[in-house]
């Protein structure tokens, strides 16, 4: 595995991935100016195990909240891509279907659509629910044929009636609190090559605490770390209507007391197994007719609405072309025709 990571072909592929959308930055141009020489030097350092991860350039990004971003040197970014090219497919097989962050074919829109399907299934009549479960079982059988995943429906169907509630949670300062020892333990379950483990330790220990927002490897590590929580909720709590996007996750159900119990069990599991805590103000249970605010959209009454705080942020930046382009991509996924018309923007 280590030889594959350090191969020239993989490093060149990693270079192409690392420069994507950044190819005219000075650091990328400098590296590319002597590309073959730089890739061969990097390969030699990896094979000789003399590679040392560099420092980070730090800056603050303020969107919904302020985040400290740590940008690695470009040569380190190439190494991150080289690692992920080889090890990501190994861990992908163990991730549950309803984990949506930083995975091919997933993303925020897929997560929101999945949540809508959950709501429809919970609100449907018994016959329609059974048909939906059978369709789901067939989809899961097909997924199992393509990859070794645990079927979503292994715990059997439940009879669901009455009010539908949502347990919605967020983990407090997630990236800062990822424990290095636990993360390495989880990586060692799948990776036995000591040279690869050396390289992973080098990347992980380049940051004194947690994993930095800005590393490609951090996205993969973050999914691997919380995959433990995913399987706890699916296998132990036996919850069917569960979805996670990075450290934001939710469970739907008809039994409010059961969700209260789930919340306490999740708190205990996070503390004991992963050394994490739920955000004290972002772990709540509420009826879904109040609306579910998830990944920038509010689902209520069978419709998708835009989050008000996001609309206000756009109004402050709407004269920027980049803001306008990203806004249209975000807004057209919601029922926003009237809002776009009111703002004088073309919904298309």
C-alpha positions in Angstrom: 0.0 0.0 0.0 2.8 2.4 0.9 4.5 1.8 -2.5 1.2 2.7 -4.2 0.9 5.9 -2.2 4.5 6.9 -3.1 4.4 5.9 -6.7 5.2 8.6 -9.3 1.8 8.0 -11.0 -0.1 8.5 -7.8 1.9 11.6 -6.8 1.2 13.1 -10.3 -2.5 12.3 -9.9 -2.3 13.9 -6.4 -0.7 17.0 -7.9 -3.5 17.4 -10.4 -6.1 17.0 -7.6 -4.2 19.4 -5.3 -4.0 22.2 -7.9 -7.6 22.0 -8.9 -9.2 25.5 -8.7 -5.8 26.8 -7.5 -3.5 26.4 -10.5 -2.6 30.1 -10.8 -1.6 30.6 -7.2 2.1 31.4 -6.7 2.9 28.3 -4.6 1.2 26.0 -7.2 3.0 27.7 -10.1 6.4 27.4 -8.4 5.8 23.7 -7.7 4.6 23.1 -11.3 7.5 24.9 -12.8 9.9 22.1 -11.8 7.1 19.5 -11.5 9.0 16.3 -12.3 11.9 17.2 -10.1 9.6 18.1 -7.2 7.6 15.0 -7.5 10.7 12.8 -7.6 12.1 14.6 -4.5 8.8 14.1 -2.7 8.8 10.4 -3.7 12.3 9.9 -2.4 11.5 11.5 0.9 8.5 9.3 1.4 10.3 6.1 0.5 13.3 7.0 2.7 10.9 8.1 5.4 12.6 11.5 5.7 9.5 13.4 4.8 8.4 16.0 7.3 5.1 17.8 7.2 5.4 21.5 7.0 3.6 24.3 8.9 0.3 25.9 8.2 -0.9 29.3 7.0 -3.8 30.3 9.3 -6.7 32.6 8.5 -10.3 33.1 9.6 -13.4 32.4 7.4 -16.7 33.9 8.6 -19.8 32.4 7.0 -22.5 31.2 9.5 -19.8 31.3 12.1 -16.1 32.1 12.4 -13.8 29.2 11.5 -10.0 29.0 11.8 -8.7 27.5 8.6 -5.2 26.1 8.5 -3.8 25.8 4.9 -0.9 23.4 4.4 2.0 24.0 2.1 1.3 22.9 -1.5 3.8 20.0 -1.4 2.0 18.7 1.8 -1.4 19.1 0.0 0.0 16.8 -2.7 0.8 14.2 -0.1 -2.7 14.5 1.4 -4.2 13.8 -2.0 -1.8 10.9 -2.5 -2.8 9.3 0.8 -6.6 9.8 0.2 -6.3 8.4 -3.4 -5.2 5.0 -1.9 -6.9 4.7 1.5 -10.2 6.4 1.0 -11.7 3.4 -1.0 -10.8 1.1 1.8 -12.7 3.1 4.4 -15.6 4.0 2.1 -16.8 0.4 2.3 -17.3 0.6 6.0 -19.2 3.9 6.0 -23.0 3.8 6.4 -25.2 4.9 3.5 -26.6 7.9 5.3 -23.3 9.7 5.9 -23.3 12.6 3.4 -20.2 14.8 3.9 -17.2 14.7 1.6 -18.2 11.5 -0.3 -18.7 10.9 -4.0 -22.4 10.9 -4.9 -23.4 12.5 -1.6 -23.4 16.1 -0.4 -25.9 18.5 1.1 -28.6 18.2 -1.5 -28.6 14.4 -1.3 -28.8 14.6 2.5 -31.8 17.0 2.3 -33.6 14.8 -0.2 -33.0 11.8 2.0 -34.5 13.7 5.0 -37.5 14.5 2.9 -37.9 10.8 2.1 -37.7 10.0 5.8 -40.5 12.5 6.6 -42.7 11.1 3.8 -42.2 7.6 5.0 -43.0 8.5 8.6 -46.1 10.4 7.6 -47.4 7.8 5.2 -50.2 5.3 5.8 -49.3 1.7 6.7 -49.6 0.3 3.1 -47.5 3.1 1.6 -45.0 2.8 4.4 -44.6 -0.9 3.7 -44.2 -0.3 -0.1 -41.5 2.3 0.7 -39.8 -0.2 3.1 -39.8 -2.8 0.4 -38.3 -0.3 -2.1 -35.7 0.6 0.5 -34.8 -3.1 1.1 -34.4 -3.6 -2.6 -32.1 -0.5 -2.9 -30.1 -1.9 0.0 -29.7 -5.3 -1.5 -28.4 -3.6 -4.7 -26.0 -1.5 -2.6 -24.8 -4.7 -0.9 -24.1 -6.3 -4.2 -21.9 -3.4 -5.2 -20.1 -3.0 -1.9 -20.0 -4.6 1.6 -22.4 -2.3 3.5 -24.7 -3.0 6.4 -28.3 -2.8 5.1 -30.3 0.1 6.4 -33.2 -2.2 7.2 -31.4 -4.9 9.2 -33.4 -4.1 12.3 -36.8 -4.6 10.7 -39.7 -2.3 10.1 -41.6 -0.7 12.9 -45.2 0.3 13.1 -45.0 4.2 13.1 -48.0 6.3 13.9 -48.8 9.8 15.4 -46.6 12.9 15.7 -43.1 12.8 14.2 -40.2 14.2 16.2 -36.7 15.1 15.4 -33.6 14.8 17.6 -31.1 17.2 16.0 -27.5 17.4 17.3 -24.2 19.1 16.7 -20.8 18.2 18.3 -19.1 20.9 20.2 -15.9 22.0 18.4 -15.6 18.8 16.6 -12.4 19.2 14.5 -10.5 20.7 17.5 -11.4 17.8 19.7 -10.7 14.7 17.5 -8.4 12.6 19.7 -5.2 11.6 17.9 -4.8 8.3 19.7 -8.4 7.2 19.1 -8.1 8.3 15.4 -4.9 6.2 14.9 -6.6 3.2 16.6 -9.4 3.4 14.1 -7.0 3.8 11.2 -5.0 0.7 12.4 -8.1 -1.4 12.2 -8.0 -1.3 8.4 -4.4 -0.4 7.7 -1.6 -2.9 8.7 1.2 -1.4 6.6 3.6 0.2 9.2 5.0 2.6 6.6 1.5 3.9 5.8 0.8 4.3 9.5 4.1 6.2 9.9 2.9 8.7 7.2 -0.5 9.0 8.7 1.0 9.8 12.1 3.2 12.4 10.5 0.2 14.1 9.0 -2.0 13.8 12.1 0.7 15.1 14.5 1.5 18.1 12.2 -1.3 19.7 14.2 -0.9 19.7 18.0 -4.5 19.1 18.8 -7.5 17.8 16.7 -7.4 17.8 12.9 -7.1 21.1 11.0 -9.9 22.4 8.8 -8.1 22.8 5.5 -6.5 19.4 5.1 -8.1 17.0 2.6 -7.1 14.2 5.0 -9.1 15.9 7.8 -12.3 15.3 5.8 -11.6 11.6 5.5 -10.5 11.3 9.1 -13.6 13.2 10.3 -15.8 10.6 8.6 -13.8 7.7 9.9 -14.0 9.0 13.5 -17.7 9.6 13.5 -18.4 6.3 11.7 -18.2 4.8 15.2 -21.2 6.9 16.2 -23.0 6.0 13.0 -22.8 2.3 13.7 -23.7 2.8 17.3 -26.9 4.6 16.3 -27.8 2.0 13.6 -26.8 -1.2 15.4 -27.2 -0.5 19.1 -29.9 2.1 19.2 -31.5 0.5 16.1 -32.6 3.8 14.6 -33.7 3.7 11.0 -34.3 7.3 10.2 -30.8 8.7 10.9 -28.6 10.9 8.7 -25.3 12.7 9.4 -23.4 15.4 7.5 -20.0 15.8 9.2 -20.8 16.7 12.9 -24.4 17.6 12.2 -26.8 14.7 12.6 -30.4 13.9 13.3 -32.8 11.1 14.1 -36.6 11.1 13.3 -39.1 9.0 15.1 -42.6 8.9 16.6 -41.6 8.2 20.2 -40.4 11.4 21.9 -39.3 9.5 25.1 -37.3 7.1 23.0 -35.5 10.0 21.4 -34.8 11.5 24.8 -33.2 8.1 25.8 -31.2 8.1 22.5 -29.9 11.6 23.3 -28.5 10.5 26.7 -27.0 7.3 25.3 -25.4 9.3 22.5 -23.9 11.7 25.0 -22.5 8.8 27.0 -21.1 7.0 23.9 -19.4 10.2 22.6 -17.8 10.9 25.9 -16.6 7.4 26.6 -15.6 6.2 23.2 -14.6 9.3 21.2 -13.9 11.9 23.9 -16.4 14.3 22.4 -19.4 16.3 23.7 -22.7 17.4 22.2 -23.1 21.1 21.8 -25.2 22.1 24.8 -27.4 24.5 22.8 -27.6 22.4 19.6 -29.0 19.1 20.8 -32.8 19.3 20.9 -36.0 17.4 20.3 -38.9 19.0 18.6 -42.0 18.1 16.4 -41.1 18.3 12.7 -44.1 20.6 12.0 -42.0 23.3 13.5 -39.6 22.9 10.6 -36.2 21.2 10.5 -33.3 23.5 9.9 -30.7 21.3 8.2 -27.7 22.1 6.0 -28.9 25.6 5.2 -32.5 24.7 4.3 -35.6 24.6 6.5 -38.0 21.7 5.7 -41.6 22.4 6.7 -44.9 21.4 5.3 -43.5 19.5 2.4 -41.4 22.4 1.2 -37.8 23.6 1.3 -37.2 27.1 2.5 -34.0 29.1 2.7 -32.5 29.8 6.1 -33.2 33.4 7.0 -29.7 34.0 8.3 -28.2 32.8 5.0 -30.5 35.2 3.1 -29.4 38.1 5.3 -25.7 37.2 4.7 -26.4 37.2 1.0 -28.0 40.6 1.1 -24.8 42.0 2.6 -22.7 40.5 -0.2 -25.0 40.4 -3.2 -22.9 42.8 -5.3 -20.1 40.2 -5.5 -20.3 38.1 -8.7 -19.0 35.0 -6.8 -21.6 35.5 -4.1 -24.4 35.7 -6.8 -23.2 32.6 -8.5 -23.1 30.5 -5.3 -26.4 32.0 -4.2 -28.2 30.9 -7.3 -26.9 27.3 -6.9 -28.1 27.3 -3.3 -31.4 29.1 -3.8 -32.7 27.1 -6.8 -32.7 23.9 -4.7 -35.4 25.5 -2.5 -38.9 26.8 -3.0 -37.5 30.3 -3.5 -39.2 31.7 -6.6 -41.1 34.4 -4.8 -38.1 35.4 -2.7 -35.8 35.6 -5.8 -38.5 37.7 -7.6 -38.7 40.0 -4.5 -34.9 40.4 -4.6 -35.0 41.2 -8.3 -33.0 38.1 -9.2 -33.5 35.6 -12.0 -34.4 32.3 -10.3 -33.0 30.4 -13.3 
